Amino acid sequence: MGFRFNTMRIGPLQFDRPFRISRYRGPGAWTGGGASLLPGNTDNLALHAVVMIVGGPLANLLSGSALLLMPFSKGYFSWAFVFCSIIGGVVELLIPFRTPFLVSDASRIWMLLRNRQHGERWLAILKLGAELNEGKMPESLSAGFLAKAVAVRDLSPDTVTAYAFAYSAAFHRHNDVEAAQALETCLQFSTCVATALREALMSDAAVFQARKRKRIDLAEQWLASMPQTTQRPGLRSRVQAAILEAQGDNQGALTKLEEVEKAVRTLPNQAQRELSLRFLRRWQSDLRPP
């Protein structure tokens, strides 16, 4: 369908492109899983996305049914696999539901087929993610997709993701007013995203206050409210680097960014790691004398 593999999780095991295994410690670590795919082009994207989504529960139904029809005596684990696969496939395919952190496959399908604005927002988010993975910098993201992504605001993870793209684009275009508005929206709806993303938003808020507003006091307040150990490494160090920069200590900021770089290099997802390193290189270049 024109989508390419990005990451997959089975319980606590996460597999990232191209083939890197790590341990997942977020919500649902022992009870769920999922796959992340990115679109390669925009031709008939909505239709291709529907088929891609249907593929998940369809694989459940086919694998469960195949085992059920096999002519051999089945034990407890075989029956458990059959039951979970078929029930899981039916629920995901036919029953729309949404939690603060999860949108079911049926909800996505219904959104794409019947709710045009929400469907276009989700497709725009997928395409913006694909553009970043292809090497585009945030200020070069497609304006049309950004507009569709922020056209809807509701209590869902999609709102936070969409406005995070908008914040990054405005931040790197040096449009501080627009960046502040987008970041404020992310923070307003941050209750519906996982802890790791909330921590990243807190880090962004602190960095924005220090680098753009020179409000060291507010940056320090954000830093104090962050946990000592964040789920994604390096978030506190980047805040400390921004505070040092605002204080005029560029060399100290560069030293802190070296800590951030070491943390970034441990990220299992190759695309996320390379994107973070590109952002880091730009920041380091801003700090070094001409």
N, C-alpha and C positions, 0 to 999 in steps of 0.2 A: 504493500500500500504506500510505499515511498517513505516510510518511517525507518529510522535507524536506532539501534540499541544505544542506550545511555547508561542505565543502571538497573539492577534487579535485586530484590531482597526476598529471602526465604527465612522467616523467623529472624534470628539474630545475625544471620550471615548475609553480607552485602557483597554483590559482585559489580564492579565498576569497569567501564570501558577503558582499555581493551580487554584485560582480564586480570583484575586485581581484587583480592578478597580481603575484607575487613569485617570487624564486628560492629553491628548496629546496636546502639544503646538507647534509642529514642522510644517514644510511645509505641506499644504493640510489638515490642521486640520478640516476644515469645508466642504471640497469638496471630500474627498476620504476615503479610508480604505484599509484594507488588512489583511492577515494572515501570520504568520511565523510558519513553521513546521520543525522539525528536523528528519533526517533519523535514524532508529534504527539499520539497518544493510546495507551491501553493495551488497547484492545479487540482480542482475538485477536492480541496482540502477537507471540507466538512464531510463529504461522502467517504473519503478514505479514512477519516478519523472514526466515523461510525463503525466501519468494518474492522478497523484496528481494535476498537474497544470491545466489539462483539467477540473477537478472537479469544479474549481472556476467559470469560465464562463458558464459551463454546469448547475450549480445551478441557475445562473441568467436566463438562457433560460427556464429551467423547471418551475421555480417559476412564471416568467412572463407569460408563456404559460398557466399554470394551472389557473391563475386568469383570463386570457383572455377567457378561455373556460367555466368558471363557469356561470351557467344560472341565472344571476341576473343583475339588472340594475346597471351600473357602473358610478360613479361620477368622478369628476376631479382627486382626489387622486388615485383612482383605475387605471384610464387611464395613469396617470403619472408613476405609479409603473410599469405597463405593458410595457410602452414605454421605460423607463430607463433600466429595466431589460433585455429586448430583445435586444435593441440596444447595451447596455453595454456588454452583452454576446457575440454578434456577433463581435464587435470591438476587444474585448480582445482575442477572439478565432481565428480570421481570419486576423487581420491587425497588422503586426509587427511594432512596433515603440519603440523608446527609447529617453528619456529625460536625462538631466544630473543627475537626481535623481531617475529615474524610468525606469524599463524594462518591457514591456508588456508581458502578458502570451504567446501571439503568438510568440514574439521574443525568449522567453525561449524555447518554443517547437521547433522552427526552429533551434535554437542553439544546442539543444540536438540531433536532428535528422540529421542535415546537417553540423554543424560546430564543428568538433570533439574536437579541442583544447579548444575552449571557453566553450563547454559543459562540458568537463572534469574539467575545472577550477571551474565552478560553483558547480558541484557535490562535488569536493574536499573541497570547502568552506563550503558547508553544512555539510560534514562529520567532518571537523575540529571543527566546532561549536558544533556538537553533542559530540565530544570527550571532549571538555572543560566542557560541561554541565554534562557529566558523571563523572567528577571529576579529569580528567587528568590535570596535570600542563603543561604549555606551552612547557617546554623543553622535554616533553615526547610525544608531538604530532607526529603522523605518518609521517616519513620522505617522504614516497611516496606521500601522499596527499599534503604535503607542496610543493614538487617539481612540482606537477601538478598545484597547485594553482598559483605559480609564473611563470609558463611557458609562460604566455601571458601578455603583457602590452598594454592597450589601454585606451582611455579616458572614463572610466566607473567606477561606484561604485565598481564593482567586483575587479578591480585592487587594489584599496585602501584597501578593506577588506582582499584580499589575502596577500598583503604585510604587513598588520597590524599583521596577524597571524605570518608571517615570522619574523617580528621585535620582537614580544613578545617571540617567541621561542629562537631567538638568544640572546636577552637580558638576559633571565634567564639561558642560557647556558654560559653566560659571554663571548660570542663571540662579542666583541664590534664593530669590523670592519664590520661584517656582519649585525649587528643590525643597525648601522649607515646607511649603504647602503639601507636597507629595509625601514627605517624611512624616508630617503630622497625621496624614491620613493613615499611613502604615501603622503608626503607634496607636491611633484611635481604634483600629480593628485588630490589634495584635493579640487579643484574647482568643482568636479563632485559629491561631497557628501554633505549631509545636514549639517547645521550649528553645530548641537550638536557633530557630529563626527569631524568636523574641529577643534572645541574647544578642544576635547579630544586629537587630534594629536598635537596641540600646547602645551598642558600640558605635553604630552609624550616627546616632543622635549626639553622642559625646564628641565624635570626630568633627561633625558639622559645627557644633558650637565652638570648638577650639580653633579649627582651621578657617572657617568662614566668618564667624562672628567675633572671634578672639575673646569669647566668654569662658575664661579658664574656670571660673567658679561653677558654672553650669556643667561644664565637661567633667569636673571633679565630682559633682553630685551624681551624674550618670555613672561614673566609674565606681563610686561607692555603692551604688544600688545593684551593680552586677555581681554575680557569684564569683568567688575567688577562683574556681575552676569551671570554665565554660565548656559546653559540649563540643564546640568547635575551637580548637586551640588558636591562640594568638589574638583573640578579640580584646583582651585587656591591654596587651602590649601595644596594639595599634592606637588605643586611646591615649596611653602614656606618651607615645610618639607625637601625637597631635598636640598634647598639652605642652610638651617640650618645645615643639615648633612655635606654638603661640607665645611661649616665654622667650623666644629668640635663640634657643639653644639647638641650632640645626644639627650639630655634631651629635649631641645626645639623642636627638630624634632619629638620626641615621642609625645609631647603635641599637635603639629599640626596634627599628624596622628590620635589622638583621635577625632579631629574635622572632619577629613576625614571619620572615622568610623561612626560617627553619621550621616553624609551625606549619606554614602553608605547604611545604614540601612533603609533609606527612599525610596530606589529604588523599584519600583513596581514589577519588574521581579525577581522571586525567584532565577533562575539560575544565572542571571547577578549579583544579590546581593551576593550570596554565593561565586561566582568566585572572585568578587572584594574583599571580606573579606579574602579569601585564600591568595591573593596577598598581602593584607595589613598585615596579620599575619607574612608572610615571611619577609617583610620589617621591621616590628617592632622587629622581632627576630634578624635581622642583626644589629640593633641599640643598643640592650641591651647587657650589659657586660656578658661574659661567666660565 
